[in-house]
Amino acid sequence: MLAIAVVPQGLEVEASNELVALGAQGVRPLRRSVAFEADLSCFYRLHLFARLPFRLLRQVASFQCDGPKSLYRGIQSALDWERWLHPSMSFRVDVSGHSDALTHSHFTALQVKNALVDLQRNIWSDRSHIDLKKPDMCFHLHLNQSGAVLSLDGSGGSLHRRGYRAAMGLAPLKENLAAGLIRITGWDGKVPLVDPLCGSGTLLIEAVGAFMGLAPGVRRSFSFENWYDFDPVLWDKEKQRANTINQSSNRKKLPLIIGCEQKINIAKQAQANIEAAGLQNIIKIKNSNFHDLVLPNQPGFIVCNPPYGKRIGVDQNLQLLYKELGDFIKKNASGWQLWLLNGNQELSSSLGMKAARRYPISNGGIDCRWLQYQIY
């Protein structure tokens, strides 16, 4: 099957590498997405193991579309709907892109919905209900100037929701973005990993989970389980493999993994998330200011996502925070690497260090840089 992985902007190459490692074929990075080919087994596996995508879309039809009427006709002929969408099943329609004749995503989604329910009424004298939160089927329509592509969303809900993070800080970093940032660092689990401003602990949880090979999707259900061609035998095989890997992962040895959070309520949130992820024996959270943090003797990686005045911290002296962080690292972290996500160049300059590398990353629509510093 042809498929698309929807990923955070800036992580297209890392997501491509991840898909290849999990068995995808014909992988091509695009903008905010990755095109690939997969059989059903691989498609199921990606839902269980892939850490970087928001969604995995299976392309089922493409057709010329120059307006509402051709869209209506194209949708009705896209699939054998008698097999795929019985009136007892609810559905949702998501739309991306636009064309000259279809410029509003809400109107386009309404046309897709009308085409489907009108066809259902003709066949069964009944129709499906629309469910925006937990539908049985999720359809995704992508428009461009040359036509339309209809896809089935295999997840139903965003894959960044792992299920371990009931507790979040004020400006949480999405799990898949955190996983991608860690992949860029090249941290391999052989040296210590420290987050001096760990918030809800997401960077550390994703780093350890990836190193241990944990399947983040093993505890949730997916929309593809409602598909007409769903293969329960293949699905059980992939899920059993994921469960076996998760259960045996605690045999892997890791160096010291430390998170530091000054606010006691957020430190408790981080601890709760770590316990929910089953990593409480690996990741240690210290409820203190990073000034009081004693780094391991073995040089390693420091990763952090400090506030940058876009969502929180507007009334705080963020320049002082960055200066103090830079001073602490220069004094205590010789031989280490610092990786810092920043959306405000003025603040990052307050670190008093020059970045060796800069990776453009979009964090919830904020133009950021994932900055690497070599500490001497």
BELBEL-V751789 format. One record per backbone hydrogen bond with DSSP energy under -1.0 kcal/mol. CO is the residue of the C=O (numbers start at 1). NH is the residue of the N-H. E is the energy in kcal/mol with one decimal. If there is no record, write none. Layout:
co=CO nh=NH e=E
co=CO nh=NH e=E
This chain:
co=1 nh=38 e=-1.9
co=2 nh=59 e=-2.2
co=3 nh=36 e=-2.4
co=4 nh=57 e=-3.4
co=5 nh=34 e=-1.9
co=6 nh=54 e=-4.0
co=6 nh=55 e=-1.1
co=8 nh=11 e=-2.0
co=9 nh=362 e=-2.1
co=11 nh=15 e=-2.6
co=12 nh=16 e=-2.0
co=13 nh=17 e=-2.2
co=14 nh=18 e=-2.0
co=15 nh=19 e=-2.4
co=16 nh=20 e=-2.3
co=17 nh=21 e=-2.1
co=18 nh=22 e=-1.2
co=19 nh=24 e=-2.5
co=20 nh=23 e=-1.8
co=25 nh=37 e=-3.0
co=28 nh=35 e=-2.8
co=32 nh=7 e=-1.6
co=33 nh=30 e=-3.0
co=34 nh=5 e=-2.9
co=35 nh=28 e=-3.0
co=36 nh=3 e=-2.6
co=37 nh=25 e=-2.8
co=39 nh=43 e=-2.5
co=40 nh=44 e=-2.7
co=41 nh=45 e=-2.3
co=42 nh=46 e=-2.5
co=43 nh=47 e=-1.4
co=44 nh=48 e=-1.3
co=45 nh=49 e=-2.7
co=46 nh=50 e=-2.1
co=48 nh=217 e=-2.6
co=54 nh=159 e=-3.6
co=55 nh=6 e=-2.4
co=56 nh=154 e=-2.4
co=57 nh=4 e=-2.5
co=58 nh=152 e=-2.6
co=61 nh=150 e=-3.0
co=63 nh=148 e=-2.6
co=67 nh=71 e=-2.0
co=68 nh=72 e=-2.3
co=69 nh=73 e=-2.4
co=70 nh=74 e=-2.6
co=71 nh=75 e=-2.4
co=72 nh=76 e=-1.8
co=73 nh=77 e=-1.5
co=75 nh=78 e=-1.2
co=79 nh=81 e=-1.6
co=80 nh=83 e=-1.8
co=80 nh=84 e=-1.5
co=81 nh=85 e=-2.5
co=86 nh=89 e=-2.6
co=90 nh=137 e=-1.7
co=91 nh=131 e=-1.8
co=92 nh=139 e=-2.8
co=94 nh=141 e=-2.8
co=96 nh=143 e=-2.4
co=102 nh=99 e=-2.2
co=104 nh=108 e=-2.3
co=105 nh=109 e=-2.6
co=106 nh=110 e=-2.0
co=107 nh=111 e=-2.0
co=108 nh=112 e=-2.0
co=109 nh=113 e=-2.4
co=110 nh=114 e=-2.6
co=111 nh=115 e=-2.3
co=112 nh=116 e=-1.9
co=113 nh=117 e=-2.7
co=114 nh=118 e=-2.3
co=115 nh=119 e=-1.5
co=116 nh=120 e=-2.3
co=117 nh=121 e=-2.3
co=118 nh=122 e=-1.8
co=119 nh=123 e=-1.7
co=120 nh=124 e=-3.6
co=121 nh=125 e=-1.4
co=129 nh=91 e=-1.8
co=137 nh=92 e=-1.6
co=138 nh=153 e=-2.8
co=139 nh=94 e=-3.0
co=140 nh=151 e=-2.8
co=141 nh=96 e=-2.4
co=142 nh=149 e=-2.2
co=147 nh=144 e=-2.3
co=148 nh=63 e=-2.1
co=149 nh=142 e=-2.6
co=150 nh=60 e=-2.7
co=150 nh=61 e=-1.6
co=151 nh=140 e=-2.7
co=152 nh=58 e=-2.8
co=154 nh=224 e=-2.0
co=158 nh=161 e=-1.4
co=160 nh=162 e=-1.1
co=164 nh=166 e=-1.0
co=174 nh=178 e=-2.5
co=175 nh=179 e=-2.4
co=176 nh=180 e=-2.0
co=177 nh=181 e=-2.4
co=178 nh=182 e=-2.1
co=179 nh=183 e=-1.9
co=180 nh=184 e=-1.8
co=181 nh=185 e=-1.4
co=182 nh=186 e=-1.0
co=192 nh=301 e=-2.5
co=193 nh=258 e=-2.3
co=194 nh=303 e=-2.6
co=195 nh=260 e=-2.7
co=198 nh=201 e=-2.7
co=201 nh=205 e=-2.4
co=202 nh=206 e=-2.7
co=203 nh=207 e=-1.9
co=204 nh=208 e=-2.4
co=205 nh=209 e=-2.6
co=206 nh=210 e=-2.2
co=207 nh=211 e=-2.2
co=208 nh=212 e=-2.4
co=209 nh=214 e=-2.1
co=215 nh=218 e=-1.4
co=217 nh=220 e=-1.3
co=222 nh=225 e=-1.3
co=223 nh=226 e=-2.5
co=224 nh=227 e=-1.4
co=227 nh=230 e=-1.5
co=231 nh=235 e=-2.3
co=232 nh=236 e=-2.5
co=233 nh=237 e=-1.9
co=234 nh=238 e=-2.3
co=235 nh=239 e=-2.6
co=236 nh=240 e=-2.6
co=237 nh=241 e=-1.9
co=238 nh=242 e=-2.0
co=239 nh=243 e=-2.6
co=240 nh=244 e=-2.4
co=241 nh=245 e=-2.2
co=242 nh=246 e=-2.5
co=243 nh=247 e=-2.3
co=244 nh=248 e=-1.6
co=248 nh=251 e=-1.4
co=249 nh=252 e=-2.0
co=256 nh=193 e=-1.9
co=257 nh=284 e=-2.6
co=258 nh=195 e=-2.5
co=259 nh=286 e=-3.1
co=260 nh=198 e=-2.0
co=263 nh=267 e=-2.4
co=264 nh=268 e=-2.1
co=265 nh=269 e=-1.5
co=266 nh=270 e=-2.5
co=267 nh=271 e=-2.2
co=268 nh=272 e=-2.3
co=269 nh=273 e=-2.4
co=270 nh=274 e=-2.5
co=271 nh=275 e=-2.3
co=272 nh=276 e=-2.2
co=273 nh=277 e=-1.8
co=274 nh=279 e=-2.6
co=275 nh=278 e=-1.2
co=279 nh=282 e=-1.9
co=279 nh=283 e=-2.5
co=284 nh=259 e=-2.9
co=286 nh=261 e=-2.6
co=286 nh=288 e=-1.5
co=289 nh=292 e=-2.0
co=290 nh=293 e=-1.6
co=300 nh=337 e=-2.1
co=301 nh=194 e=-2.4
co=302 nh=339 e=-3.3
co=304 nh=341 e=-2.2
co=313 nh=316 e=-1.1
co=316 nh=318 e=-1.8
co=317 nh=321 e=-1.7
co=318 nh=322 e=-2.6
co=319 nh=323 e=-2.3
co=320 nh=324 e=-2.8
co=321 nh=325 e=-2.3
co=322 nh=326 e=-2.7
co=323 nh=327 e=-2.6
co=324 nh=328 e=-2.4
co=325 nh=329 e=-2.3
co=326 nh=330 e=-2.5
co=327 nh=331 e=-1.8
co=328 nh=332 e=-2.2
co=329 nh=333 e=-2.6
co=333 nh=336 e=-2.1
co=336 nh=375 e=-2.5
co=337 nh=302 e=-3.1
co=338 nh=373 e=-3.0
co=339 nh=304 e=-1.8
co=340 nh=371 e=-3.0
co=342 nh=369 e=-2.5
co=344 nh=348 e=-2.0
co=345 nh=349 e=-1.8
co=347 nh=350 e=-1.4
co=348 nh=351 e=-1.4
co=349 nh=352 e=-1.2
co=357 nh=372 e=-2.5
co=359 nh=370 e=-2.6
co=361 nh=368 e=-3.1
co=363 nh=366 e=-1.4
co=366 nh=363 e=-2.5
co=368 nh=361 e=-2.2
co=369 nh=342 e=-2.6
co=370 nh=359 e=-1.5
co=371 nh=340 e=-2.3
co=372 nh=356 e=-3.1
co=372 nh=357 e=-1.2
co=373 nh=338 e=-2.6
co=375 nh=335 e=-2.3
